[in-house]
Amino acid sequence: MVETFDTLTLSDARESTIMGTMALDQYGTYYHDLGKHPRKELLRRLGRSHANNMYVDTRLGEAKHVGYVIGGLWLTVYNVTRWNR
């Protein structure tokens, strides 16, 4: 039996499996259920009004946005997805 794939593109398939966003700071504190606008929600929860973008370098030498620096906390933001697809 041959399985066929739907006409969804890869980006559509990834978006459909995302259950939410969360962040992790450098001290191991988790921030769950950040919604569609994680920067805005983190600022609200931390009682701040400004955030700087945080980047890491890839192997190709490109900078990739991975989170925010808010009030001395380095927050890496993650998409939460289902474990089994």
Backbone bond lengths (Angstrom), bond angles and torsions (degrees), N, CA, C in turn:
res aa  C-N    CA-C-N  psi(-1)  N-CA   C-N-CA  omega(-1)  CA-C   N-CA-C  phi
1 M - - - 1.447 - - 1.524 108.91 -
2 V 1.309 117.34 132.41 1.455 122.80 -179.31 1.521 108.79 -102.36
3 E 1.335 116.28 129.42 1.458 120.10 176.46 1.517 109.50 -90.70
4 T 1.305 116.11 141.90 1.456 120.50 177.53 1.516 108.92 -112.90
5 F 1.306 115.71 154.31 1.453 122.02 179.04 1.514 109.58 -98.86
6 D 1.320 115.60 149.85 1.465 120.39 174.81 1.521 109.15 -68.21
7 T 1.319 115.83 173.10 1.457 120.77 -178.22 1.528 112.78 -82.66
8 L 1.335 117.61 9.50 1.457 119.92 177.17 1.516 110.34 -66.67
9 T 1.305 115.87 141.29 1.452 119.09 173.51 1.519 108.65 -77.44
10 L 1.302 117.42 169.22 1.452 121.49 -179.74 1.520 111.32 -61.00
11 S 1.336 117.56 -39.87 1.460 119.59 -179.94 1.524 110.89 -67.20
12 D 1.322 117.88 -37.09 1.468 120.57 176.69 1.521 110.68 -64.94
13 A 1.326 117.00 -40.23 1.461 120.72 179.71 1.524 110.34 -65.15
14 R 1.318 117.09 -39.78 1.463 119.92 178.62 1.521 111.26 -65.71
15 E 1.338 116.38 -42.58 1.454 119.84 -179.28 1.516 111.76 -64.83
16 S 1.326 117.61 -33.68 1.456 120.11 -177.30 1.529 111.79 -72.91
17 T 1.342 118.66 -20.16 1.462 120.49 -179.19 1.523 112.49 -95.38
18 I 1.321 118.78 -6.95 1.460 121.31 -179.87 1.518 108.99 -74.95
19 M 1.328 115.53 124.98 1.458 120.93 -177.83 1.526 112.37 -97.22
20 G 1.317 117.66 -15.63 1.450 121.39 -179.40 1.511 110.48 163.49
21 T 1.326 116.13 -169.78 1.460 121.07 177.42 1.517 109.75 -129.24
22 M 1.321 114.62 153.57 1.457 121.59 176.98 1.516 107.80 -145.32
23 A 1.320 116.72 165.80 1.461 121.40 178.29 1.517 109.19 -133.74
24 L 1.323 115.13 155.35 1.459 122.93 178.51 1.522 107.59 -133.53
25 D 1.345 117.52 128.30 1.468 119.35 178.58 1.521 110.66 -95.10
26 Q 1.328 116.48 177.14 1.459 121.50 -174.53 1.528 112.78 -69.05
27 Y 1.330 117.95 -12.85 1.458 121.47 179.45 1.526 112.40 -97.91
28 G 1.333 117.15 -0.19 1.452 121.10 178.40 1.511 114.90 91.22
29 T 1.325 118.00 11.99 1.461 121.48 177.98 1.522 109.19 -83.99
30 Y 1.333 115.85 131.42 1.456 121.78 179.17 1.520 110.32 -97.30
31 Y 1.319 116.06 145.24 1.457 123.78 175.08 1.526 106.37 -125.20
32 H 1.326 116.77 104.45 1.460 122.30 -174.46 1.524 111.62 -93.91
33 D 1.328 115.19 164.84 1.468 123.75 173.70 1.532 112.71 51.85
34 L 1.326 115.88 60.32 1.462 120.37 -178.86 1.525 113.43 -86.17
35 G 1.320 117.44 -7.31 1.466 120.97 175.94 1.516 113.42 73.55
36 K 1.332 115.59 -161.05 1.472 121.58 -177.00 1.517 113.07 -76.32
37 H 1.330 117.53 -18.77 1.461 121.57 -177.31 1.528 109.20 -124.86
38 P 1.345 117.17 77.99 1.471 119.84 -174.32 1.528 114.12 -62.70
39 R 1.318 117.99 -34.49 1.473 120.14 179.62 1.523 110.46 -62.48
40 K 1.316 116.03 -48.59 1.458 121.32 -179.29 1.534 111.32 -62.27
41 E 1.312 116.86 -41.59 1.464 120.82 -179.36 1.532 111.57 -69.06
42 L 1.325 117.55 -39.34 1.466 120.34 177.17 1.526 110.77 -64.07
43 L 1.325 116.99 -43.26 1.467 120.41 177.86 1.523 110.70 -59.65
44 R 1.330 116.85 -41.89 1.461 120.83 179.85 1.532 111.00 -64.47
45 R 1.326 116.52 -46.56 1.470 120.70 -177.47 1.523 112.56 -66.61
46 L 1.321 116.34 -33.49 1.467 120.11 -177.71 1.527 112.58 -91.77
47 G 1.315 117.70 -2.92 1.459 121.46 178.19 1.516 113.31 67.33
48 R 1.313 116.26 36.01 1.469 122.19 -179.71 1.512 110.58 -118.98
49 S 1.325 116.33 167.18 1.463 119.94 -179.96 1.529 112.79 -124.25
50 H 1.332 117.82 0.04 1.462 120.16 -177.59 1.524 110.07 -138.43
51 A 1.326 115.53 141.10 1.463 121.90 176.75 1.517 109.55 -138.90
52 N 1.325 116.27 138.96 1.464 121.76 172.30 1.519 108.32 -100.94
53 N 1.325 116.21 146.44 1.455 120.04 175.94 1.516 109.78 -72.09
54 M 1.334 116.22 146.81 1.465 122.20 177.35 1.534 107.78 -115.24
55 Y 1.314 116.16 134.75 1.458 122.12 -176.17 1.523 110.55 -125.53
56 V 1.348 116.12 154.96 1.457 122.61 168.65 1.519 107.38 -126.82
57 D 1.320 116.14 154.66 1.453 121.30 177.39 1.517 109.77 -89.28
58 T 1.335 116.48 135.57 1.459 121.20 176.62 1.529 108.63 -86.19
59 R 1.309 116.14 174.69 1.471 120.48 177.84 1.522 112.01 -64.01
60 L 1.319 115.91 -25.53 1.461 120.35 179.85 1.527 112.49 -85.04
61 G 1.325 116.41 0.58 1.453 120.94 178.75 1.517 114.37 86.01
62 E 1.320 116.99 10.39 1.461 121.24 178.63 1.519 109.85 -90.02
63 A 1.310 116.53 151.22 1.459 121.28 175.86 1.526 108.64 -90.90
64 K 1.333 116.59 133.24 1.461 121.69 -179.75 1.521 109.34 -122.30
65 H 1.338 116.49 127.21 1.457 121.85 179.66 1.530 109.03 -72.15
66 V 1.349 116.80 122.35 1.462 120.58 -176.56 1.522 113.59 -122.50
67 G 1.324 117.83 -9.09 1.457 118.84 -178.96 1.512 112.00 172.85
68 Y 1.344 114.50 -151.28 1.463 120.52 -174.11 1.523 111.14 -139.23
69 V 1.322 115.69 153.40 1.460 122.76 169.73 1.518 106.13 -108.53
70 I 1.335 115.57 115.65 1.467 121.08 -176.79 1.522 108.15 -130.21
71 G 1.313 116.53 114.62 1.460 121.25 175.68 1.515 114.61 54.63
72 G 1.313 118.60 41.05 1.455 121.76 179.02 1.520 114.34 86.68
73 L 1.321 118.40 -4.65 1.462 121.82 176.77 1.518 109.33 -97.64
74 W 1.326 116.02 134.62 1.458 121.70 175.81 1.513 106.26 -100.45
75 L 1.330 116.04 106.88 1.464 122.13 -173.33 1.525 110.70 -107.43
76 T 1.331 116.35 116.06 1.455 122.04 174.74 1.515 107.60 -92.58
77 V 1.335 117.04 127.94 1.460 122.27 -176.73 1.527 109.22 -99.91
78 Y 1.337 115.51 136.54 1.460 122.47 -179.18 1.521 110.53 -125.82
79 N 1.337 116.05 147.31 1.455 121.27 168.29 1.521 107.41 -86.55
80 V 1.317 117.01 133.37 1.461 122.08 178.14 1.522 107.21 -93.75
81 T 1.340 116.31 125.53 1.471 121.28 -179.67 1.520 109.29 -126.85
82 R 1.304 115.10 164.44 1.467 121.02 177.08 1.522 109.09 -67.11
83 W 1.324 116.54 144.27 1.463 120.93 178.32 1.511 111.02 -72.43
84 N 1.330 117.53 -48.43 1.464 120.91 178.57 1.515 109.46 -104.18
85 R 1.295 116.16 133.59 1.465 120.02 -176.17 1.475 108.92 -106.59
